[in-house]
Amino acid sequence: MFKSEWTIDDYPIRVWLKPITGISRDSRLQQLPWTADVINWPGMSGRANSRSEALEELRRNFAQFNAMNRDLPRPGTKVPIEFATSSHSELAKDFVKRVLDVEWAWISDESSLWDFHSDKRMKV
């Protein structure tokens, strides 16, 4: 409670296995059955083929977040999802409809065109 610097070991972590379901052979998406995430911190997670790899991925993601000189939340507190303001809402709507060919999409700074289809061939 009185620490000024947190490490990943200070946070409550949940590790879970999600059984792999069928996926098309033509899909570029790879299902990763193990997830390790910090409880109450949306997006702070790691996914991999094994429990230990998922935990290691979580450690890397935490270190990367910490290296960006951001203030770390106190362990155990609920971390809100941050949304950026959009000054180009009409352009974004047009892009989603004409380029992504969907009615709506949630797009973040981490999004890429690959997030919007599963085909191995990039059609855009």
C-alpha positions in Angstrom: 0.0 0.0 0.0 2.8 2.4 0.8 5.0 1.6 -2.2 5.6 4.2 -4.8 6.7 1.8 -7.6 4.7 -1.3 -8.5 5.8 -4.5 -10.3 3.6 -7.0 -12.0 4.0 -9.2 -9.0 2.0 -6.7 -6.9 -1.1 -7.1 -9.1 -3.9 -9.7 -8.8 -3.5 -12.0 -11.9 -6.0 -14.4 -13.3 -4.8 -17.2 -15.6 -7.3 -19.3 -17.5 -7.6 -21.8 -20.3 -10.2 -21.4 -23.0 -10.8 -24.5 -25.1 -10.0 -24.0 -28.8 -13.0 -24.1 -31.1 -13.0 -24.9 -34.7 -11.7 -22.2 -37.1 -11.4 -22.1 -40.8 -8.2 -23.5 -42.4 -8.1 -20.4 -44.5 -8.0 -18.1 -41.5 -4.9 -16.2 -40.6 -6.1 -16.0 -37.0 -4.4 -18.3 -34.5 -6.3 -19.2 -31.4 -4.3 -19.0 -28.2 -5.9 -21.0 -25.4 -4.2 -19.5 -22.4 -4.8 -16.0 -21.1 -3.2 -14.2 -18.2 -4.7 -10.9 -17.2 -4.5 -8.3 -14.4 -7.9 -8.3 -12.6 -9.8 -5.0 -13.1 -7.3 -3.7 -15.7 -8.9 -4.1 -19.2 -6.3 -4.8 -21.8 -3.4 -5.7 -19.5 -3.1 -9.3 -20.5 -1.0 -11.9 -22.3 -2.2 -14.8 -24.5 -0.2 -17.8 -25.6 -0.2 -21.6 -26.1 0.9 -22.4 -22.5 0.2 -21.0 -19.1 3.8 -20.0 -18.6 4.0 -18.3 -22.0 0.8 -16.3 -21.2 2.3 -15.1 -18.0 5.5 -14.1 -19.7 3.5 -12.2 -22.4 1.7 -10.4 -19.6 5.0 -9.5 -18.0 6.3 -8.1 -21.3 3.1 -6.1 -21.9 3.3 -4.7 -18.3 7.0 -3.7 -18.8 6.2 -2.0 -22.1 3.3 0.0 -20.5 5.6 0.9 -17.6 8.4 2.0 -19.9 6.1 4.5 -21.5 6.4 6.5 -18.3 2.7 6.2 -17.5 1.5 6.3 -13.9 0.7 2.8 -12.9 -2.7 2.2 -11.1 -2.6 1.0 -7.6 -3.0 -2.9 -7.6 -6.5 -4.0 -7.1 -8.2 -0.8 -8.2 -10.5 -0.8 -11.3 -8.8 0.8 -14.2 -11.2 2.5 -16.6 -11.0 2.1 -20.3 -9.7 5.3 -21.9 -11.4 6.6 -25.1 -9.8 9.2 -27.3 -11.9 12.1 -28.6 -12.8 11.9 -32.3 -12.6 15.0 -34.3 -13.1 13.1 -37.6 -16.3 11.2 -36.8 -17.8 11.5 -40.3 -14.5 10.4 -42.0 -14.3 7.5 -39.6 -17.9 6.4 -40.4 -17.2 6.6 -44.2 -14.0 4.6 -43.8 -15.7 1.9 -41.8 -18.5 1.6 -44.3 -16.6 1.8 -47.5 -13.2 0.2 -46.7 -14.0 -2.2 -43.9 -17.5 -3.0 -45.4 -19.2 -3.1 -42.1 -21.9 -1.0 -40.5 -19.8 0.0 -37.5 -16.5 -0.8 -35.8 -14.7 0.1 -32.6 -11.2 1.2 -33.6 -8.4 1.9 -31.2 -4.8 3.1 -31.6 -3.8 -0.5 -31.6 -6.2 -1.5 -34.4 -5.0 -2.6 -37.9 -6.8 -3.6 -41.1 -6.0 -7.2 -40.1 -8.4 -6.9 -37.2 -11.4 -6.7 -39.5 -11.2 -10.0 -41.4 -9.8 -13.5 -40.9 -8.8 -14.3 -44.5 -5.1 -15.0 -45.0 -5.1 -12.8 -48.1 -5.3 -9.1 -47.5 -8.2 -7.8 -49.7 -7.7 -4.1 -49.0 
